[in-house]
Amino acid sequence: MFRWPPTLDASPIFSAKKLANTGQIHRAFAAELVSHLRQHGFARLRNYGVAPRAIRVLFNYHRLFFNLSLPAKLSVRHPDGEAPARGYSPWAYEKTAIVRPDLHDAPNLNTFSSYNSHQIEVSTSSSKAQLLDAREKFAIGPPGDYSFPTPRLAEALLPGFNSTTRGAYLKIIKACNMLLAAIELGLNVPPGTLNPPATDGLGTELNLNFYPEVARDMVDGGVGDDVAMCRIWPHSDLGVISALFQDGVGASGLELEVRGLGEDRRKFAPVFVEQEGDVVLLVSDTLERWTNGNLRAALHRVGLPPETGMSRVPERRSAVMFFRPPPTADIGPKSQFVSADNPARYDYITAGDYLKVNNKKLY
């Protein structure tokens, strides 16, 4: 049976204790973290600076928000388009598969669809299969982003939702900054190479994901003539790193690509969350670009639980911090990772333009 590497204890970089060999302990943890990221594209972490209770409270509000009526959720709807996602996206609205068409067999991933009371309307102008995600989400941007502010839910609809999600955002982004500093240490590059100071997280986004209970045969991924659905199709994330939290322990639904098998033998294996509050840290596209392929983005999807004779799949909840650089940052390869033997493999583009290109496809 395939086994992922064990969960890493991140306390060496978050502990308040002042030890004589702190530098050595930091370097040992950073080296092990980068080893996991390089080999698998992700690492599971514990004691990473955010208390399990804070994540528990976040998921409590997560549950309450998605239990609101559809009109209440639509009052803070994401307007779609190329701008950064902020607010609520309805069920089957975001189409992750479009970002990585090379991973899918569907001949046309760009057919039109619209959302209407949990029903999918598909244009009759194309008979090609369209791949849709069976989830809803609420996206929270940086508190200081006044160009693309996060819609505020009316306090009367869910008291405390706005302040709780903002507080969780600030705690998680602080942890992500420290984890990225550890990755810099593990890669032996100067501080700030992968996380320039004073960016205040501009560009970063916290997503609350909800996968409603559905019939298994609706989300089994089979490609039909018109529409095929999965909870999330295989993809990689756009930012630097992604910090993923699962509501509960055990099999989370998250599945990561098992590397080294070749594209014609691509396999995904479930990632188990072993303890409440643990986080799964993923390498994302921008970190792959910056390191010129030294660290490769993690291909992942959300799969279904094993068949147990039940015709319906239970609901699932997760939260993901997409840690991104500010929109003006260049996300071409950093000079430390480019040489005559290893020329730049990626073009130079700003993070803002990269997000726009992909958001045009997603929404």
C-alpha positions, 0 to 999 in steps of 0.5 A: 500500500502506498504511503506518503511521508509523515507529518512534520513538526513545524515547532522549530520555527514557531516555538517561542523557546530560545535554544542555544542551537536554534539556528541548527534546528531551523536549518534541519527543519527547513531542509526536511521541509524542502525535501518533502516539497521537492519530492512530493510537491507538498508536506503535512505540517503540525504546530505551524503557528495557528492553534487548532482551536482557531481553525475549529472556530473558522469551520464553525462559521464556514458551516453556518455560512453555507447553511444560509439561504441561497439569496443570502449567499448571493448577496455577497456573490463574486461578480466573475471575470478577470478580477481577483475572486472575492465573495461567494461563487455558487455551486458548479460556477468555477471550472478548475479543469479549464486551467489545465486542459493538458490533464483532461480528455474532454475535447472542449473545456470552454463550452458555456454553462450557467448556474440556476438553483443547483441546475446546470444549463448547457449550451446546445451549440456544442456537443463536447463535454464540459468539466465542472466542479461540484462545489461552492466557495467564499473567497476572502481577500486581504483586509487592506485591498481596497481595489478589490474589497471582499463583500461584507455579509450583512451582520444580521445574517450571520453575526461575527462571520466577517470578523472571524474570517478576517481574524483567521486570514491574518493568523494564517497569512502570518504562518505562511510568511514564516513557512515561506521563510523556511523554504528560502532557508532550505533552498539556501537563497537570501531572505525575501527572494521568494517573499519580498518584505512589506507586501502585506499579503496583497494578492493572497486569498483565503477560500472557504470550499463547500462540497454539498451532499450529492448523488455519487453518479453525479460526481464520478468524473465520467465524461458524457456528451455534454457535462461531466462533474468531479468535486474538483478536477486535477489542477495546480494552484496559481500562487506561491504556496497553498495552505489547505485545512480539512474539517476533521481528521482522516481521509480528507478527500484531497488526493495528490499526484504520485510522482515518478510514474510517467504521464501515461501512468498518472496516479493520485493517492488520498492524503490523510489528515492525521490530527485536528488542525494539521495543514497540508502545504502545497507548492503552487505555480508561482513557486515552480516558476520562481525556482525554475522547476526546482520545486514543482507545483503539486497536481491535486484533485478532490476525490470521492470516498470509497464506495460503501453501497451508498448512492450519495456522497456526504458533504465536505468542507475545506479552507485554503489560503492561496498565498500569492505575490502582489499583482506587480511582482514578476513571476519569471524565474529568479536569477538564483535558479537560472544558469547556462546549464539550466536556462529560464523555462518560464516566461516573465509575466506579472502576478496580476496578469497571470491571475487575469489570464487564468480567471478569464478561464475559471469564471 
